Amino acid sequence: MHRFLVVIEKANNNYSAYSPDLPGCVATGSTREETEKNIYEAIEMHVQGLLEDNLPIPESESFAEYVAIAEKPSTSSEVV
């Protein structure tokens, strides 16, 4: 089994997705759910193509983290 990080982004009127470990493997959709389905199928096809061409399947080296930044309370004496 292979696991790949997938990034899904909200665009203007749709969603897009890609995997950092599989350059060029992208998908779009009208909804997040459709985009998830489409990127799954795109990755499946991408990996199948690599196997058919006897190319190595990349190891997933990507990871994701959320970074929380506290909002600094504004003061009326601050100059912007």
DSSP file (Angstrom, degrees, kcal/mol; ACC not computed):
  #  RESIDUE AA STRUCTURE BP1 BP2  ACC     N-H-->O    O-->H-N    N-H-->O    O-->H-N    TCO  KAPPA ALPHA  PHI   PSI    X-CA   Y-CA   Z-CA
    1    1 A M              0   0    0      0, 0.0     2,-0.4     0, 0.0     0, 0.0   0.000 360.0 360.0 360.0 141.1    0.0    0.0    0.0
    2    2 A H        -     0   0    0     57,-0.0     2,-0.4     2,-0.0    57,-0.1  -0.938 360.0-161.3-117.6 141.3    1.2    3.5   -0.8
    3    3 A R        -     0   0    0     -2,-0.4     2,-0.4    57,-0.0    57,-0.2  -0.980   7.8-174.0-124.2 135.9    0.0    6.7    1.0
    4    4 A F        -     0   0    0     -2,-0.4     2,-0.2    57,-0.1    39,-0.0  -0.990  27.1-118.7-131.5 136.9    0.4   10.2   -0.4
    5    5 A L        -     0   0    0     -2,-0.4     2,-0.4    57,-0.1    16,-0.4  -0.514  30.9-159.8 -67.1 136.9   -0.3   13.5    1.2
    6    6 A V        -     0   0    0     -2,-0.2     2,-0.5    13,-0.2    13,-0.2  -0.984   5.9-156.0-123.1 132.8   -3.0   15.4   -0.7
    7    7 A V  E     -A   18   0A   0     11,-3.1    11,-1.8    -2,-0.4     2,-0.5  -0.940   8.5-166.3-108.2 125.7   -3.5   19.2   -0.6
    8    8 A I  E     -A   17   0A   0     -2,-0.5     2,-0.4     9,-0.2     9,-0.2  -0.954   7.1-170.8-114.1 128.1   -7.0   20.5   -1.4
    9    9 A E  E     -A   16   0A   0      7,-3.2     7,-2.4    -2,-0.5     2,-0.5  -0.935  22.5-127.2-121.9 141.4   -7.4   24.2   -2.0
   10   10 A K  E     -A   15   0A   0     -2,-0.4     5,-0.2     5,-0.2     2,-0.1  -0.748  31.8-174.5 -82.7 126.0  -10.6   26.2   -2.4
   11   11 A A        -     0   0    0      3,-3.0    -1,-0.0    -2,-0.5     5,-0.0  -0.295  44.9 -75.6-103.6-165.9  -10.4   28.3   -5.6
   12   12 A N  S    S-     0   0    0      1,-0.2     3,-0.0    -2,-0.1    -2,-0.0   0.974 121.2  -3.4 -59.3 -58.6  -12.9   30.9   -6.8
   13   13 A N  S    S+     0   0    0      2,-0.0     2,-0.2    -3,-0.0    -1,-0.2   0.237 133.6  19.3-123.1  12.7  -15.7   28.6   -8.0
   14   14 A N  S    S-     0   0    0     -5,-0.0    -3,-3.0    18,-0.0     2,-0.3  -0.841  75.1 -98.9-157.1-166.7  -14.2   25.1   -7.5
   15   15 A Y  E     -AB  10  29A   0     14,-2.7    14,-1.8    -2,-0.2     2,-0.3  -0.918  24.1-162.1-126.0 153.3  -11.6   23.1   -5.6
   16   16 A S  E     -AB   9  28A   0     -7,-2.4    -7,-3.2    -2,-0.3     2,-0.3  -0.958   6.2-168.7-133.0 156.3   -8.2   21.8   -6.8
   17   17 A A  E     +AB   8  27A   0     10,-2.7    10,-2.0    -2,-0.3     2,-0.3  -0.988   9.0 167.3-144.1 150.8   -6.0   19.1   -5.3
   18   18 A Y  E     -AB   7  26A   0    -11,-1.8   -11,-3.1    -2,-0.3     8,-0.2  -0.976  29.4-127.8-154.2 164.5   -2.4   17.9   -5.8
   19   19 A S    >   -     0   0    0      6,-1.1     3,-1.8     3,-0.4     6,-0.3  -0.980  11.4-149.8-117.5 121.2    0.1   15.6   -4.1
   20   20 A P  T 3  S+     0   0    0      0, 0.0    -1,-0.1     0, 0.0   -14,-0.1   0.764  98.8  55.3 -59.4 -24.9    3.5   17.1   -3.4
   21   21 A D  T 3  S+     0   0    0    -16,-0.4   -15,-0.1     1,-0.2   -17,-0.0   0.543 106.2  52.3 -86.3  -7.2    5.1   13.7   -3.8
   22   22 A L  S X  S-     0   0    0     -3,-1.8     3,-2.3     3,-0.2    -3,-0.4  -0.680  83.3-151.8-128.7  77.2    3.6   13.1   -7.3
   23   23 A P  T 3  S+     0   0    0      0, 0.0     3,-0.1     0, 0.0    -2,-0.0  -0.197  80.7  18.0 -53.3 134.1    4.5   16.2   -9.5
   24   24 A G  T 3  S+     0   0    0      1,-0.2     2,-1.0    -5,-0.1    -6,-0.0   0.333  90.0 121.5  87.5  -7.1    2.0   16.8  -12.2
   25   25 A C    <   +     0   0    0     -3,-2.3    -6,-1.1    -6,-0.3     2,-0.3  -0.790  38.7 147.5 -93.0 103.7   -0.7   14.7  -10.6
   26   26 A V  E     -B   18   0A   0     -2,-1.0     2,-0.3    -8,-0.2    -8,-0.2  -0.863  24.7-174.4-134.0 164.0   -3.6   17.2  -10.0
   27   27 A A  E     -B   17   0A   0    -10,-2.0   -10,-2.7    -2,-0.3     2,-0.3  -0.981   5.1-160.6-154.5 158.7   -7.4   17.2  -10.0
   28   28 A T  E     +B   16   0A   0     -2,-0.3     2,-0.3   -12,-0.2   -12,-0.2  -0.869  11.4 171.4-133.8 169.6  -10.3   19.6   -9.7
   29   29 A G  E     -B   15   0A   0    -14,-1.8   -14,-2.7    -2,-0.3     6,-0.1  -0.966  43.4-113.7-171.7 162.8  -13.9   19.5   -8.9
   30   30 A S  S    S+     0   0    0     -2,-0.3     2,-0.3   -16,-0.2    -1,-0.1   0.795 102.7  27.3 -73.6 -29.6  -17.0   21.5   -8.1
   31   31 A T  S  > S-     0   0    0      1,-0.1     4,-2.2   -16,-0.1   -16,-0.2  -0.831  84.8-111.1-127.7 166.0  -17.1   20.3   -4.5
   32   32 A R  H  > S+     0   0    0     -2,-0.3     4,-2.6     2,-0.2     5,-0.2   0.913 119.2  51.9 -62.2 -41.9  -14.6   19.1   -2.0
   33   33 A E  H  > S+     0   0    0      1,-0.2     4,-2.1     2,-0.2    -1,-0.2   0.910 110.2  47.5 -63.0 -42.9  -16.1   15.6   -2.2
   34   34 A E  H  > S+     0   0    0      1,-0.2     4,-2.6     2,-0.2    -1,-0.2   0.895 112.1  50.8 -64.6 -39.6  -15.8   15.5   -6.0
   35   35 A T  H  X S+     0   0    0     -4,-2.2     4,-2.7     2,-0.2     5,-0.2   0.898 108.1  51.9 -65.8 -41.1  -12.3   16.8   -5.8
   36   36 A E  H  X S+     0   0    0     -4,-2.6     4,-1.9     2,-0.2    -1,-0.2   0.921 112.1  46.7 -60.0 -44.5  -11.3   14.1   -3.3
   37   37 A K  H  X S+     0   0    0     -4,-2.1     4,-2.1     1,-0.2    -2,-0.2   0.920 113.5  49.0 -62.6 -44.7  -12.8   11.4   -5.6
   38   38 A N  H  X S+     0   0    0     -4,-2.6     4,-2.3     1,-0.2    -2,-0.2   0.877 110.9  48.1 -67.0 -38.6  -11.0   12.9   -8.6
   39   39 A I  H  X S+     0   0    0     -4,-2.7     4,-2.7     2,-0.2     5,-0.2   0.870 109.5  54.1 -72.0 -33.8   -7.6   13.1   -6.9
   40   40 A Y  H  X S+     0   0    0     -4,-1.9     4,-2.5    -5,-0.2    -2,-0.2   0.947 112.1  44.2 -59.8 -47.5   -7.9    9.6   -5.7
   41   41 A E  H  X S+     0   0    0     -4,-2.1     4,-2.4     1,-0.2    -2,-0.2   0.881 112.8  52.0 -65.2 -38.1   -8.6    8.4   -9.2
   42   42 A A  H  X S+     0   0    0     -4,-2.3     4,-2.5     2,-0.2    -2,-0.2   0.908 111.6  46.0 -65.6 -41.9   -5.7   10.6  -10.6
   43   43 A I  H  X S+     0   0    0     -4,-2.7     4,-2.9     2,-0.2     5,-0.3   0.918 111.5  52.1 -66.4 -42.9   -3.2    9.2   -8.1
   44   44 A E  H  X S+     0   0    0     -4,-2.5     4,-2.2    -5,-0.2    -2,-0.2   0.924 113.4  43.9 -58.2 -45.6   -4.4    5.6   -8.8
   45   45 A M  H  X S+     0   0    0     -4,-2.4     4,-2.3     2,-0.2    -1,-0.2   0.887 112.9  52.5 -67.1 -39.9   -3.9    6.2  -12.6
   46   46 A H  H  X S+     0   0    0     -4,-2.5     4,-2.1     2,-0.2    -2,-0.2   0.939 111.7  45.0 -61.3 -48.6   -0.6    7.9  -12.0
   47   47 A V  H  X S+     0   0    0     -4,-2.9     4,-2.4     1,-0.2    -1,-0.2   0.899 111.5  53.3 -64.5 -41.0    0.8    5.0   -9.9
   48   48 A Q  H  X S+     0   0    0     -4,-2.2     4,-2.6    -5,-0.3    -1,-0.2   0.905 108.3  50.9 -60.6 -41.3   -0.6    2.5  -12.4
   49   49 A G  H  X S+     0   0    0     -4,-2.3     4,-1.8     2,-0.2    -1,-0.2   0.894 108.5  51.4 -63.0 -40.7    1.3    4.4  -15.2
   50   50 A L  H  <>S+     0   0    0     -4,-2.1     5,-3.1     2,-0.2    -2,-0.2   0.921 111.3  48.0 -61.3 -43.4    4.5    4.3  -13.2
   51   51 A L  H ><5S+     0   0    0     -4,-2.4     3,-1.5     1,-0.2    -2,-0.2   0.921 110.3  51.0 -63.3 -44.2    4.1    0.5  -12.7
   52   52 A E  H 3<5S+     0   0    0     -4,-2.6    -1,-0.2     1,-0.3    -2,-0.2   0.831 112.2  47.2 -63.1 -32.3    3.4   -0.1  -16.4
   53   53 A D  T 3<5S-     0   0    0     -4,-1.8    -1,-0.3    -5,-0.2    -2,-0.2   0.321 113.6-119.4 -90.2   7.7    6.5    1.9  -17.3
   54   54 A N  T < 5 +     0   0    0     -3,-1.5    -3,-0.2     1,-0.2    -2,-0.1   0.856  65.3 145.3  55.1  38.2    8.6    0.0  -14.8
   55   55 A L      < -     0   0    0     -5,-3.1    -1,-0.2    -6,-0.2    -2,-0.1  -0.763  54.9 -98.9-102.4 151.7    9.4    3.3  -12.9
   56   56 A P        -     0   0    0      0, 0.0    -1,-0.1     0, 0.0    -5,-0.0  -0.385  29.0-124.5 -70.0 146.1    9.7    3.5   -9.2
   57   57 A I        -     0   0    0     -2,-0.1   -10,-0.0     1,-0.1     0, 0.0  -0.813  36.7-114.6 -87.0 122.8    6.8    4.7   -7.1
   58   58 A P        -     0   0    0      0, 0.0     2,-0.3     0, 0.0   -37,-0.1  -0.226  22.7-118.2 -61.1 144.2    8.0    7.7   -5.0
   59   59 A E        -     0   0    0      1,-0.1     2,-0.6   -57,-0.1   -55,-0.1  -0.627  33.4-110.5 -75.4 139.7    8.1    7.3   -1.3
   60   60 A S        +     0   0    0     -2,-0.3    -1,-0.1   -57,-0.2   -56,-0.1  -0.635  48.0 161.3 -75.1 117.8    5.9    9.8    0.4
   61   61 A E        +     0   0    0     -2,-0.6    -1,-0.2   -56,-0.1     2,-0.2   0.404  41.5 100.8-115.2  -2.6    8.1   12.3    2.1
   62   62 A S        +     0   0    0    -57,-0.1     2,-0.3     2,-0.0   -57,-0.1  -0.482  43.2 174.9 -85.6 155.1    5.6   15.1    2.6
   63   63 A F        -     0   0    0     -2,-0.2     2,-0.4   -58,-0.1    -2,-0.0  -0.951  18.9-134.8-148.9 166.4    3.7   16.0    5.7
   64   64 A A        +     0   0    0     -2,-0.3     2,-0.3     2,-0.0   -57,-0.0  -0.957  18.4 177.4-129.4 147.0    1.4   18.7    6.9
   65   65 A E        -     0   0    0     -2,-0.4     2,-0.4     2,-0.0    -2,-0.0  -0.992  23.4-134.3-142.9 143.2    1.2   20.7   10.0
   66   66 A Y        -     0   0    0     -2,-0.3     2,-0.5     2,-0.0    -2,-0.0  -0.821  17.9-153.8 -93.3 142.6   -1.1   23.5   11.1
   67   67 A V        -     0   0    0     -2,-0.4     2,-0.5     2,-0.0    -2,-0.0  -0.980   5.5-152.6-118.1 122.8    0.6   26.5   12.7
   68   68 A A        -     0   0    0     -2,-0.5     2,-0.5     2,-0.0    -2,-0.0  -0.835  10.0-170.7 -98.8 127.6   -1.5   28.5   15.2
   69   69 A I        -     0   0    0     -2,-0.5     2,-0.2     3,-0.0    -2,-0.0  -0.975  20.9-129.9-118.7 123.5   -0.6   32.2   15.5
   70   70 A A        -     0   0    0     -2,-0.5     2,-0.3     1,-0.1    -2,-0.0  -0.477  25.5-116.8 -71.2 138.7   -2.2   34.2   18.3
   71   71 A E        -     0   0    0     -2,-0.2    -1,-0.1     1,-0.1     3,-0.0  -0.595  25.1-127.4 -74.6 134.5   -3.7   37.5   17.2
   72   72 A K        -     0   0    0     -2,-0.3     2,-0.1     1,-0.1    -1,-0.1  -0.718  26.7-117.6 -82.6 125.0   -2.1   40.4   18.8
   73   73 A P        -     0   0    0      0, 0.0     2,-0.2     0, 0.0    -1,-0.1  -0.405  29.7-125.6 -63.2 133.5   -4.7   42.6   20.5
   74   74 A S        -     0   0    0     -2,-0.1     2,-0.4     2,-0.0    -3,-0.0  -0.545  21.5-157.5 -81.0 145.9   -4.7   46.0   18.9
   75   75 A T    >   -     0   0    0     -2,-0.2     3,-1.5     1,-0.1    -1,-0.0  -0.924  23.6-126.8-120.2 149.3   -4.3   49.0   21.1
   76   76 A S  T 3  S+     0   0    0     -2,-0.4    -1,-0.1     1,-0.3    -2,-0.0   0.698 107.3  61.3 -68.3 -17.6   -5.4   52.5   20.2
   77   77 A S  T 3  S+     0   0    0      2,-0.1    -1,-0.3     0, 0.0     2,-0.2   0.529  78.8 109.7 -87.7  -5.0   -2.0   53.9   20.9
   78   78 A E    <   -     0   0    0     -3,-1.5     2,-0.5     2,-0.0    -4,-0.0  -0.498  61.8-143.1 -72.6 136.8   -0.3   51.8   18.2
   79   79 A V              0   0    0     -2,-0.2    -2,-0.1     1,-0.1    -1,-0.0  -0.876 360.0 360.0 -99.1 130.7    0.9   53.7   15.1
   80   80 A V              0   0    0     -2,-0.5    -1,-0.1     0, 0.0    -2,-0.0   0.412 360.0 360.0-100.7 360.0    0.4   51.8   11.8
